[in-house]
Amino acid sequence: MPIFEYECEGCGHQFEALVRSGDVPKCPSCGVENLRKLLSLPVVKSDSTRAQALKAAKSRDQKLGTERTQEQLKYERSHND
Ligand SMILES: [Zn+2]
């Protein structure tokens, strides 16, 4: 699960959040969803860690792509009889 760093546009609170795809993080301080994603990733400390993170992201995207294809197939099948 990727960890992102956010800054709240409302109150300026900075925090890290675990974000699953489809989730919308909220400011834990004031509860708004108006957040700015910060580019710094404190969990990535070296090039090898970064490469592993990229690899993990890539395989996750592929997995999502597979799920999307299966959904598409299911949709086509259910509309094809
Ligand atoms: Zn806030």
PDB file of the backbone (N, CA, C, O) and the ligand in Angstrom, with CONECT records:
HET     ZN  A 101       1
ATOM      1  N   MET A   1       0.847  -1.193   0.000  1.00  0.00           N
ATOM      2  CA  MET A   1       0.000   0.000   0.000  1.00  0.00           C
ATOM      3  C   MET A   1       0.887   1.250   0.000  1.00  0.00           C
ATOM      4  O   MET A   1       1.791   1.369   0.828  1.00  0.00           O
ATOM      5  N   PRO A   2       0.639   2.152  -0.898  1.00  0.00           N
ATOM      6  CA  PRO A   2       1.504   3.335  -0.972  1.00  0.00           C
ATOM      7  C   PRO A   2       1.210   4.322   0.143  1.00  0.00           C
ATOM      8  O   PRO A   2       0.059   4.523   0.531  1.00  0.00           O
ATOM      9  N   ILE A   3       2.271   4.933   0.649  1.00  0.00           N
ATOM     10  CA  ILE A   3       2.110   5.998   1.641  1.00  0.00           C
ATOM     11  C   ILE A   3       2.375   7.330   0.955  1.00  0.00           C
ATOM     12  O   ILE A   3       3.433   7.531   0.359  1.00  0.00           O
ATOM     13  N   PHE A   4       1.419   8.229   1.041  1.00  0.00           N
ATOM     14  CA  PHE A   4       1.590   9.554   0.458  1.00  0.00           C
ATOM     15  C   PHE A   4       1.634  10.595   1.565  1.00  0.00           C
ATOM     16  O   PHE A   4       1.065  10.428   2.643  1.00  0.00           O
ATOM     17  N   GLU A   5       2.332  11.675   1.250  1.00  0.00           N
ATOM     18  CA  GLU A   5       2.393  12.777   2.195  1.00  0.00           C
ATOM     19  C   GLU A   5       1.516  13.898   1.666  1.00  0.00           C
ATOM     20  O   GLU A   5       1.605  14.269   0.495  1.00  0.00           O
ATOM     21  N   TYR A   6       0.681  14.428   2.524  1.00  0.00           N
ATOM     22  CA  TYR A   6      -0.250  15.470   2.098  1.00  0.00           C
ATOM     23  C   TYR A   6      -0.113  16.705   2.957  1.00  0.00           C
ATOM     24  O   TYR A   6       0.318  16.660   4.109  1.00  0.00           O
ATOM     25  N   GLU A   7      -0.503  17.821   2.341  1.00  0.00           N
ATOM     26  CA  GLU A   7      -0.659  19.043   3.117  1.00  0.00           C
ATOM     27  C   GLU A   7      -2.079  19.530   2.913  1.00  0.00           C
ATOM     28  O   GLU A   7      -2.551  19.655   1.783  1.00  0.00           O
ATOM     29  N   CYS A   8      -2.748  19.801   4.005  1.00  0.00           N
ATOM     30  CA  CYS A   8      -4.128  20.262   3.941  1.00  0.00           C
ATOM     31  C   CYS A   8      -4.178  21.703   3.434  1.00  0.00           C
ATOM     32  O   CYS A   8      -3.476  22.577   3.943  1.00  0.00           O
ATOM     33  N   GLU A   9      -5.011  21.933   2.435  1.00  0.00           N
ATOM     34  CA  GLU A   9      -5.158  23.291   1.900  1.00  0.00           C
ATOM     35  C   GLU A   9      -5.940  24.167   2.874  1.00  0.00           C
ATOM     36  O   GLU A   9      -5.839  25.393   2.843  1.00  0.00           O
ATOM     37  N   GLY A  10      -6.710  23.530   3.726  1.00  0.00           N
ATOM     38  CA  GLY A  10      -7.551  24.286   4.647  1.00  0.00           C
ATOM     39  C   GLY A  10      -6.790  24.820   5.844  1.00  0.00           C
ATOM     40  O   GLY A  10      -6.871  26.005   6.168  1.00  0.00           O
ATOM     41  N   CYS A  11      -6.038  23.922   6.510  1.00  0.00           N
ATOM     42  CA  CYS A  11      -5.404  24.331   7.764  1.00  0.00           C
ATOM     43  C   CYS A  11      -3.885  24.198   7.738  1.00  0.00           C
ATOM     44  O   CYS A  11      -3.212  24.561   8.703  1.00  0.00           O
ATOM     45  N   GLY A  12      -3.334  23.668   6.619  1.00  0.00           N
ATOM     46  CA  GLY A  12      -1.884  23.583   6.506  1.00  0.00           C
ATOM     47  C   GLY A  12      -1.277  22.393   7.221  1.00  0.00           C
ATOM     48  O   GLY A  12      -0.055  22.250   7.254  1.00  0.00           O
ATOM     49  N   HIS A  13      -2.119  21.528   7.799  1.00  0.00           N
ATOM     50  CA  HIS A  13      -1.627  20.360   8.502  1.00  0.00           C
ATOM     51  C   HIS A  13      -0.980  19.392   7.518  1.00  0.00           C
ATOM     52  O   HIS A  13      -1.548  19.094   6.468  1.00  0.00           O
ATOM     53  N   GLN A  14       0.212  18.902   7.864  1.00  0.00           N
ATOM     54  CA  GLN A  14       0.885  17.922   7.005  1.00  0.00           C
ATOM     55  C   GLN A  14       0.809  16.554   7.653  1.00  0.00           C
ATOM     56  O   GLN A  14       1.005  16.411   8.860  1.00  0.00           O
ATOM     57  N   PHE A  15       0.519  15.546   6.833  1.00  0.00           N
ATOM     58  CA  PHE A  15       0.393  14.202   7.386  1.00  0.00           C
ATOM     59  C   PHE A  15       0.653  13.170   6.301  1.00  0.00           C
ATOM     60  O   PHE A  15       0.599  13.465   5.108  1.00  0.00           O
ATOM     61  N   GLU A  16       0.935  11.955   6.747  1.00  0.00           N
ATOM     62  CA  GLU A  16       1.094  10.851   5.811  1.00  0.00           C
ATOM     63  C   GLU A  16      -0.159  10.003   5.858  1.00  0.00           C
ATOM     64  O   GLU A  16      -0.772   9.834   6.913  1.00  0.00           O
ATOM     65  N   ALA A  17      -0.536   9.468   4.697  1.00  0.00           N
ATOM     66  CA  ALA A  17      -1.730   8.638   4.666  1.00  0.00           C
ATOM     67  C   ALA A  17      -1.494   7.422   3.785  1.00  0.00           C
ATOM     68  O   ALA A  17      -0.897   7.509   2.713  1.00  0.00           O
ATOM     69  N   LEU A  18      -1.978   6.294   4.266  1.00  0.00           N
ATOM     70  CA  LEU A  18      -2.021   5.103   3.430  1.00  0.00           C
ATOM     71  C   LEU A  18      -3.241   5.226   2.537  1.00  0.00           C
ATOM     72  O   LEU A  18      -4.361   5.374   3.028  1.00  0.00           O
ATOM     73  N   VAL A  19      -3.035   5.167   1.242  1.00  0.00           N
ATOM     74  CA  VAL A  19      -4.149   5.393   0.339  1.00  0.00           C
ATOM     75  C   VAL A  19      -4.320   4.208  -0.598  1.00  0.00           C
ATOM     76  O   VAL A  19      -3.466   3.930  -1.440  1.00  0.00           O
ATOM     77  N   ARG A  20      -5.439   3.517  -0.433  1.00  0.00           N
ATOM     78  CA  ARG A  20      -5.784   2.476  -1.398  1.00  0.00           C
ATOM     79  C   ARG A  20      -6.435   3.130  -2.606  1.00  0.00           C
ATOM     80  O   ARG A  20      -7.002   4.217  -2.498  1.00  0.00           O
ATOM     81  N   SER A  21      -6.355   2.477  -3.742  1.00  0.00           N
ATOM     82  CA  SER A  21      -6.954   3.077  -4.932  1.00  0.00           C
ATOM     83  C   SER A  21      -8.448   3.252  -4.705  1.00  0.00           C
ATOM     84  O   SER A  21      -9.131   2.334  -4.249  1.00  0.00           O
ATOM     85  N   GLY A  22      -8.942   4.426  -5.024  1.00  0.00           N
ATOM     86  CA  GLY A  22     -10.354   4.717  -4.805  1.00  0.00           C
ATOM     87  C   GLY A  22     -10.616   5.439  -3.509  1.00  0.00           C
ATOM     88  O   GLY A  22     -11.668   6.055  -3.334  1.00  0.00           O
ATOM     89  N   ASP A  23      -9.653   5.366  -2.586  1.00  0.00           N
ATOM     90  CA  ASP A  23      -9.824   6.073  -1.324  1.00  0.00           C
ATOM     91  C   ASP A  23      -9.523   7.556  -1.490  1.00  0.00           C
ATOM     92  O   ASP A  23      -8.616   7.931  -2.234  1.00  0.00           O
ATOM     93  N   VAL A  24     -10.269   8.384  -0.809  1.00  0.00           N
ATOM     94  CA  VAL A  24      -9.967   9.814  -0.771  1.00  0.00           C
ATOM     95  C   VAL A  24      -9.548  10.153   0.642  1.00  0.00           C
ATOM     96  O   VAL A  24     -10.357  10.081   1.567  1.00  0.00           O
ATOM     97  N   PRO A  25      -8.283  10.525   0.818  1.00  0.00           N
ATOM     98  CA  PRO A  25      -7.823  10.852   2.168  1.00  0.00           C
ATOM     99  C   PRO A  25      -8.406  12.172   2.651  1.00  0.00           C
ATOM    100  O   PRO A  25      -8.700  13.069   1.861  1.00  0.00           O
ATOM    101  N   LYS A  26      -8.565  12.269   3.949  1.00  0.00           N
ATOM    102  CA  LYS A  26      -9.067  13.506   4.551  1.00  0.00           C
ATOM    103  C   LYS A  26      -8.054  14.021   5.555  1.00  0.00           C
ATOM    104  O   LYS A  26      -7.283  13.257   6.136  1.00  0.00           O
ATOM    105  N   CYS A  27      -8.072  15.308   5.742  1.00  0.00           N
ATOM    106  CA  CYS A  27      -7.214  15.909   6.750  1.00  0.00           C
ATOM    107  C   CYS A  27      -7.644  15.407   8.132  1.00  0.00           C
ATOM    108  O   CYS A  27      -8.803  15.563   8.516  1.00  0.00           O
ATOM    109  N   PRO A  28      -6.705  14.800   8.882  1.00  0.00           N
ATOM    110  CA  PRO A  28      -7.073  14.305  10.217  1.00  0.00           C
ATOM    111  C   PRO A  28      -7.304  15.440  11.206  1.00  0.00           C
ATOM    112  O   PRO A  28      -7.845  15.229  12.292  1.00  0.00           O
ATOM    113  N   SER A  29      -6.893  16.634  10.825  1.00  0.00           N
ATOM    114  CA  SER A  29      -7.029  17.772  11.735  1.00  0.00           C
ATOM    115  C   SER A  29      -8.379  18.465  11.581  1.00  0.00           C
ATOM    116  O   SER A  29      -9.058  18.743  12.569  1.00  0.00           O
ATOM    117  N   CYS A  30      -8.769  18.747  10.307  1.00  0.00           N
ATOM    118  CA  CYS A  30     -10.013  19.490  10.121  1.00  0.00           C
ATOM    119  C   CYS A  30     -11.027  18.729   9.262  1.00  0.00           C
ATOM    120  O   CYS A  30     -12.174  19.161   9.140  1.00  0.00           O
ATOM    121  N   GLY A  31     -10.617  17.594   8.661  1.00  0.00           N
ATOM    122  CA  GLY A  31     -11.580  16.723   8.008  1.00  0.00           C
ATOM    123  C   GLY A  31     -11.920  17.060   6.571  1.00  0.00           C
ATOM    124  O   GLY A  31     -12.790  16.414   5.987  1.00  0.00           O
ATOM    125  N   VAL A  32     -11.262  18.057   5.976  1.00  0.00           N
ATOM    126  CA  VAL A  32     -11.573  18.379   4.593  1.00  0.00           C
ATOM    127  C   VAL A  32     -10.791  17.466   3.641  1.00  0.00           C
ATOM    128  O   VAL A  32      -9.767  16.889   4.010  1.00  0.00           O
ATOM    129  N   GLU A  33     -11.300  17.350   2.406  1.00  0.00           N
ATOM    130  CA  GLU A  33     -10.622  16.516   1.409  1.00  0.00           C
ATOM    131  C   GLU A  33      -9.779  17.357   0.450  1.00  0.00           C
ATOM    132  O   GLU A  33      -9.228  16.845  -0.524  1.00  0.00           O
ATOM    133  N   ASN A  34      -9.690  18.628   0.738  1.00  0.00           N
ATOM    134  CA  ASN A  34      -8.932  19.533  -0.128  1.00  0.00           C
ATOM    135  C   ASN A  34      -7.454  19.466   0.263  1.00  0.00           C
ATOM    136  O   ASN A  34      -6.966  20.268   1.060  1.00  0.00           O
ATOM    137  N   LEU A  35      -6.754  18.482  -0.321  1.00  0.00           N
ATOM    138  CA  LEU A  35      -5.376  18.226   0.085  1.00  0.00           C
ATOM    139  C   LEU A  35      -4.432  18.389  -1.089  1.00  0.00           C
ATOM    140  O   LEU A  35      -4.799  18.167  -2.243  1.00  0.00           O
ATOM    141  N   ARG A  36      -3.205  18.782  -0.767  1.00  0.00           N
ATOM    142  CA  ARG A  36      -2.160  18.859  -1.768  1.00  0.00           C
ATOM    143  C   ARG A  36      -1.206  17.702  -1.522  1.00  0.00           C
ATOM    144  O   ARG A  36      -0.701  17.529  -0.412  1.00  0.00           O
ATOM    145  N   LYS A  37      -0.960  16.911  -2.561  1.00  0.00           N
ATOM    146  CA  LYS A  37      -0.046  15.790  -2.404  1.00  0.00           C
ATOM    147  C   LYS A  37       1.386  16.305  -2.490  1.00  0.00           C
ATOM    148  O   LYS A  37       1.762  16.960  -3.462  1.00  0.00           O
ATOM    149  N   LEU A  38       2.176  16.006  -1.470  1.00  0.00           N
ATOM    150  CA  LEU A  38       3.567  16.444  -1.467  1.00  0.00           C
ATOM    151  C   LEU A  38       4.411  15.414  -2.198  1.00  0.00           C
ATOM    152  O   LEU A  38       4.164  14.210  -2.129  1.00  0.00           O
ATOM    153  N   LEU A  39       5.411  15.925  -2.899  1.00  0.00           N
ATOM    154  CA  LEU A  39       6.210  15.033  -3.733  1.00  0.00           C
ATOM    155  C   LEU A  39       7.263  14.278  -2.942  1.00  0.00           C
ATOM    156  O   LEU A  39       7.728  13.222  -3.372  1.00  0.00           O
ATOM    157  N   SER A  40       7.635  14.805  -1.804  1.00  0.00           N
ATOM    158  CA  SER A  40       8.659  14.129  -1.023  1.00  0.00           C
ATOM    159  C   SER A  40       8.113  12.842  -0.437  1.00  0.00           C
ATOM    160  O   SER A  40       7.013  12.811   0.115  1.00  0.00           O
ATOM    161  N   LEU A  41       8.889  11.789  -0.562  1.00  0.00           N
ATOM    162  CA  LEU A  41       8.478  10.504  -0.003  1.00  0.00           C
ATOM    163  C   LEU A  41       9.510  10.085   1.034  1.00  0.00           C
ATOM    164  O   LEU A  41      10.532   9.490   0.693  1.00  0.00           O
ATOM    165  N   PRO A  42       9.248  10.392   2.289  1.00  0.00           N
ATOM    166  CA  PRO A  42      10.239  10.098   3.333  1.00  0.00           C
ATOM    167  C   PRO A  42      10.512   8.610   3.498  1.00  0.00           C
ATOM    168  O   PRO A  42      11.555   8.226   4.027  1.00  0.00           O
ATOM    169  N   VAL A  43       9.575   7.761   3.047  1.00  0.00           N
ATOM    170  CA  VAL A  43       9.794   6.319   3.190  1.00  0.00           C
ATOM    171  C   VAL A  43      10.792   5.805   2.160  1.00  0.00           C
ATOM    172  O   VAL A  43      11.378   4.737   2.341  1.00  0.00           O
ATOM    173  N   VAL A  44      10.988   6.568   1.070  1.00  0.00           N
ATOM    174  CA  VAL A  44      11.955   6.144   0.052  1.00  0.00           C
ATOM    175  C   VAL A  44      13.313   6.747   0.387  1.00  0.00           C
ATOM    176  O   VAL A  44      13.507   7.958   0.290  1.00  0.00           O
ATOM    177  N   LYS A  45      14.236   5.900   0.778  1.00  0.00           N
ATOM    178  CA  LYS A  45      15.487   6.414   1.315  1.00  0.00           C
ATOM    179  C   LYS A  45      16.680   6.189   0.396  1.00  0.00           C
ATOM    180  O   LYS A  45      17.723   6.815   0.586  1.00  0.00           O
ATOM    181  N   SER A  46      16.555   5.325  -0.583  1.00  0.00           N
ATOM    182  CA  SER A  46      17.691   5.066  -1.461  1.00  0.00           C
ATOM    183  C   SER A  46      17.200   4.708  -2.846  1.00  0.00           C
ATOM    184  O   SER A  46      16.012   4.465  -3.058  1.00  0.00           O
ATOM    185  N   ASP A  47      18.132   4.679  -3.791  1.00  0.00           N
ATOM    186  CA  ASP A  47      17.754   4.348  -5.159  1.00  0.00           C
ATOM    187  C   ASP A  47      17.199   2.934  -5.254  1.00  0.00           C
ATOM    188  O   ASP A  47      16.263   2.686  -6.014  1.00  0.00           O
ATOM    189  N   SER A  48      17.763   2.009  -4.494  1.00  0.00           N
ATOM    190  CA  SER A  48      17.277   0.638  -4.580  1.00  0.00           C
ATOM    191  C   SER A  48      15.866   0.542  -4.005  1.00  0.00           C
ATOM    192  O   SER A  48      15.023  -0.186  -4.529  1.00  0.00           O
ATOM    193  N   THR A  49      15.617   1.283  -2.923  1.00  0.00           N
ATOM    194  CA  THR A  49      14.269   1.312  -2.367  1.00  0.00           C
ATOM    195  C   THR A  49      13.311   1.924  -3.365  1.00  0.00           C
ATOM    196  O   THR A  49      12.180   1.465  -3.526  1.00  0.00           O
ATOM    197  N   ARG A  50      13.783   2.985  -4.044  1.00  0.00           N
ATOM    198  CA  ARG A  50      12.957   3.647  -5.032  1.00  0.00           C
ATOM    199  C   ARG A  50      12.636   2.682  -6.178  1.00  0.00           C
ATOM    200  O   ARG A  50      11.502   2.620  -6.652  1.00  0.00           O
ATOM    201  N   ALA A  51      13.650   1.933  -6.614  1.00  0.00           N
ATOM    202  CA  ALA A  51      13.438   0.969  -7.697  1.00  0.00           C
ATOM    203  C   ALA A  51      12.424  -0.091  -7.276  1.00  0.00           C
ATOM    204  O   ALA A  51      11.562  -0.489  -8.060  1.00  0.00           O
ATOM    205  N   GLN A  52      12.539  -0.543  -6.025  1.00  0.00           N
ATOM    206  CA  GLN A  52      11.579  -1.536  -5.527  1.00  0.00           C
ATOM    207  C   GLN A  52      10.175  -0.953  -5.476  1.00  0.00           C
ATOM    208  O   GLN A  52       9.198  -1.629  -5.800  1.00  0.00           O
ATOM    209  N   ALA A  53      10.083   0.292  -5.071  1.00  0.00           N
ATOM    210  CA  ALA A  53       8.775   0.948  -4.995  1.00  0.00           C
ATOM    211  C   ALA A  53       8.164   1.081  -6.383  1.00  0.00           C
ATOM    212  O   ALA A  53       6.967   0.860  -6.566  1.00  0.00           O
ATOM    213  N   LEU A  54       8.996   1.443  -7.363  1.00  0.00           N
ATOM    214  CA  LEU A  54       8.521   1.564  -8.739  1.00  0.00           C
ATOM    215  C   LEU A  54       8.058   0.209  -9.262  1.00  0.00           C
ATOM    216  O   LEU A  54       7.028   0.100  -9.927  1.00  0.00           O
ATOM    217  N   LYS A  55       8.846  -0.826  -8.944  1.00  0.00           N
ATOM    218  CA  LYS A  55       8.514  -2.167  -9.386  1.00  0.00           C
ATOM    219  C   LYS A  55       7.176  -2.602  -8.777  1.00  0.00           C
ATOM    220  O   LYS A  55       6.321  -3.171  -9.455  1.00  0.00           O
ATOM    221  N   ALA A  56       7.023  -2.321  -7.491  1.00  0.00           N
ATOM    222  CA  ALA A  56       5.773  -2.674  -6.813  1.00  0.00           C
ATOM    223  C   ALA A  56       4.599  -1.926  -7.427  1.00  0.00           C
ATOM    224  O   ALA A  56       3.520  -2.491  -7.610  1.00  0.00           O
ATOM    225  N   ALA A  57       4.812  -0.658  -7.742  1.00  0.00           N
ATOM    226  CA  ALA A  57       3.749   0.149  -8.337  1.00  0.00           C
ATOM    227  C   ALA A  57       3.378  -0.397  -9.706  1.00  0.00           C
ATOM    228  O   ALA A  57       2.208  -0.439 -10.087  1.00  0.00           O
ATOM    229  N   LYS A  58       4.421  -0.820 -10.446  1.00  0.00           N
ATOM    230  CA  LYS A  58       4.167  -1.330 -11.788  1.00  0.00           C
ATOM    231  C   LYS A  58       3.361  -2.628 -11.728  1.00  0.00           C
ATOM    232  O   LYS A  58       2.406  -2.804 -12.484  1.00  0.00           O
ATOM    233  N   SER A  59       3.747  -3.531 -10.834  1.00  0.00           N
ATOM    234  CA  SER A  59       3.018  -4.803 -10.745  1.00  0.00           C
ATOM    235  C   SER A  59       1.606  -4.574 -10.222  1.00  0.00           C
ATOM    236  O   SER A  59       0.682  -5.312 -10.564  1.00  0.00           O
ATOM    237  N   ARG A  60       1.445  -3.545  -9.389  1.00  0.00           N
ATOM    238  CA  ARG A  60       0.106  -3.223  -8.906  1.00  0.00           C
ATOM    239  C   ARG A  60      -0.764  -2.711 -10.060  1.00  0.00           C
ATOM    240  O   ARG A  60      -1.934  -3.071 -10.185  1.00  0.00           O
ATOM    241  N   ASP A  61      -0.158  -1.859 -10.901  1.00  0.00           N
ATOM    242  CA  ASP A  61      -0.896  -1.345 -12.051  1.00  0.00           C
ATOM    243  C   ASP A  61      -1.288  -2.476 -12.992  1.00  0.00           C
ATOM    244  O   ASP A  61      -2.390  -2.483 -13.541  1.00  0.00           O
ATOM    245  N   GLN A  62      -0.379  -3.433 -13.175  1.00  0.00           N
ATOM    246  CA  GLN A  62      -0.698  -4.568 -14.036  1.00  0.00           C
ATOM    247  C   GLN A  62      -1.841  -5.376 -13.458  1.00  0.00           C
ATOM    248  O   GLN A  62      -2.723  -5.831 -14.186  1.00  0.00           O
ATOM    249  N   LYS A  63      -1.823  -5.552 -12.135  1.00  0.00           N
ATOM    250  CA  LYS A  63      -2.889  -6.294 -11.487  1.00  0.00           C
ATOM    251  C   LYS A  63      -4.223  -5.571 -11.672  1.00  0.00           C
ATOM    252  O   LYS A  63      -5.246  -6.192 -11.962  1.00  0.00           O
ATOM    253  N   LEU A  64      -4.195  -4.259 -11.502  1.00  0.00           N
ATOM    254  CA  LEU A  64      -5.411  -3.474 -11.713  1.00  0.00           C
ATOM    255  C   LEU A  64      -5.892  -3.599 -13.149  1.00  0.00           C
ATOM    256  O   LEU A  64      -7.093  -3.696 -13.404  1.00  0.00           O
ATOM    257  N   GLY A  65      -4.936  -3.597 -14.100  1.00  0.00           N
ATOM    258  CA  GLY A  65      -5.288  -3.737 -15.501  1.00  0.00           C
ATOM    259  C   GLY A  65      -5.969  -5.058 -15.767  1.00  0.00           C
ATOM    260  O   GLY A  65      -6.938  -5.123 -16.523  1.00  0.00           O
ATOM    261  N   THR A  66      -5.458  -6.133 -15.139  1.00  0.00           N
ATOM    262  CA  THR A  66      -6.057  -7.447 -15.295  1.00  0.00           C
ATOM    263  C   THR A  66      -7.475  -7.461 -14.760  1.00  0.00           C
ATOM    264  O   THR A  66      -8.386  -7.999 -15.389  1.00  0.00           O
ATOM    265  N   GLU A  67      -7.652  -6.861 -13.584  1.00  0.00           N
ATOM    266  CA  GLU A  67      -8.991  -6.821 -12.996  1.00  0.00           C
ATOM    267  C   GLU A  67      -9.958  -6.059 -13.903  1.00  0.00           C
ATOM    268  O   GLU A  67     -11.114  -6.447 -14.071  1.00  0.00           O
ATOM    269  N   ARG A  68      -9.459  -4.970 -14.480  1.00  0.00           N
ATOM    270  CA  ARG A  68     -10.290  -4.167 -15.354  1.00  0.00           C
ATOM    271  C   ARG A  68     -10.695  -4.983 -16.587  1.00  0.00           C
ATOM    272  O   ARG A  68     -11.842  -4.922 -17.029  1.00  0.00           O
ATOM    273  N   THR A  69      -9.747  -5.745 -17.135  1.00  0.00           N
ATOM    274  CA  THR A  69     -10.041  -6.572 -18.305  1.00  0.00           C
ATOM    275  C   THR A  69     -11.086  -7.623 -17.957  1.00  0.00           C
ATOM    276  O   THR A  69     -12.000  -7.888 -18.738  1.00  0.00           O
ATOM    277  N   GLN A  70     -10.941  -8.218 -16.774  1.00  0.00           N
ATOM    278  CA  GLN A  70     -11.918  -9.231 -16.382  1.00  0.00           C
ATOM    279  C   GLN A  70     -13.295  -8.625 -16.206  1.00  0.00           C
ATOM    280  O   GLN A  70     -14.300  -9.234 -16.573  1.00  0.00           O
ATOM    281  N   GLU A  71     -13.345  -7.437 -15.649  1.00  0.00           N
ATOM    282  CA  GLU A  71     -14.628  -6.749 -15.515  1.00  0.00           C
ATOM    283  C   GLU A  71     -15.245  -6.508 -16.891  1.00  0.00           C
ATOM    284  O   GLU A  71     -16.446  -6.684 -17.095  1.00  0.00           O
ATOM    285  N   GLN A  72     -14.400  -6.106 -17.813  1.00  0.00           N
ATOM    286  CA  GLN A  72     -14.863  -5.841 -19.174  1.00  0.00           C
ATOM    287  C   GLN A  72     -15.417  -7.115 -19.799  1.00  0.00           C
ATOM    288  O   GLN A  72     -16.478  -7.101 -20.422  1.00  0.00           O
ATOM    289  N   LEU A  73     -14.676  -8.233 -19.625  1.00  0.00           N
ATOM    290  CA  LEU A  73     -15.131  -9.514 -20.169  1.00  0.00           C
ATOM    291  C   LEU A  73     -16.469  -9.909 -19.563  1.00  0.00           C
ATOM    292  O   LEU A  73     -17.379 -10.358 -20.260  1.00  0.00           O
ATOM    293  N   LYS A  74     -16.567  -9.731 -18.248  1.00  0.00           N
ATOM    294  CA  LYS A  74     -17.800 -10.076 -17.554  1.00  0.00           C
ATOM    295  C   LYS A  74     -18.963  -9.254 -18.114  1.00  0.00           C
ATOM    296  O   LYS A  74     -20.060  -9.766 -18.337  1.00  0.00           O
ATOM    297  N   TYR A  75     -18.694  -7.985 -18.330  1.00  0.00           N
ATOM    298  CA  TYR A  75     -19.710  -7.079 -18.869  1.00  0.00           C
ATOM    299  C   TYR A  75     -20.150  -7.537 -20.264  1.00  0.00           C
ATOM    300  O   TYR A  75     -21.341  -7.605 -20.569  1.00  0.00           O
ATOM    301  N   GLU A  76     -19.153  -7.848 -21.100  1.00  0.00           N
ATOM    302  CA  GLU A  76     -19.474  -8.256 -22.472  1.00  0.00           C
ATOM    303  C   GLU A  76     -20.248  -9.568 -22.486  1.00  0.00           C
ATOM    304  O   GLU A  76     -21.194  -9.738 -23.255  1.00  0.00           O
ATOM    305  N   ARG A  77     -19.821 -10.515 -21.600  1.00  0.00           N
ATOM    306  CA  ARG A  77     -20.504 -11.805 -21.536  1.00  0.00           C
ATOM    307  C   ARG A  77     -21.972 -11.630 -21.123  1.00  0.00           C
ATOM    308  O   ARG A  77     -22.875 -12.247 -21.688  1.00  0.00           O
ATOM    309  N   SER A  78     -22.176 -10.773 -20.126  1.00  0.00           N
ATOM    310  CA  SER A  78     -23.528 -10.634 -19.598  1.00  0.00           C
ATOM    311  C   SER A  78     -24.436  -9.884 -20.569  1.00  0.00           C
ATOM    312  O   SER A  78     -25.658  -9.889 -20.416  1.00  0.00           O
ATOM    313  N   HIS A  79     -23.840  -9.248 -21.554  1.00  0.00           N
ATOM    314  CA  HIS A  79     -24.650  -8.518 -22.538  1.00  0.00           C
ATOM    315  C   HIS A  79     -24.616  -9.185 -23.920  1.00  0.00           C
ATOM    316  O   HIS A  79     -24.931  -8.570 -24.938  1.00  0.00           O
ATOM    317  N   ASN A  80     -24.222 -10.457 -23.917  1.00  0.00           N
ATOM    318  CA  ASN A  80     -24.007 -11.110 -25.200  1.00  0.00           C
ATOM    319  C   ASN A  80     -24.878 -12.353 -25.406  1.00  0.00           C
ATOM    320  O   ASN A  80     -24.691 -13.078 -26.383  1.00  0.00           O
ATOM    321  N   ASP A  81     -25.809 -12.603 -24.514  1.00  0.00           N
ATOM    322  CA  ASP A  81     -26.601 -13.829 -24.629  1.00  0.00           C
ATOM    323  C   ASP A  81     -27.994 -13.552 -25.160  1.00  0.00           C
ATOM    324  O   ASP A  81     -28.790 -14.477 -25.318  1.00  0.00           O
TER     325      ASP A  81
HETATM  326 ZN    ZN A 101      -6.922  20.488   7.598  1.00  0.00          ZN2+
END
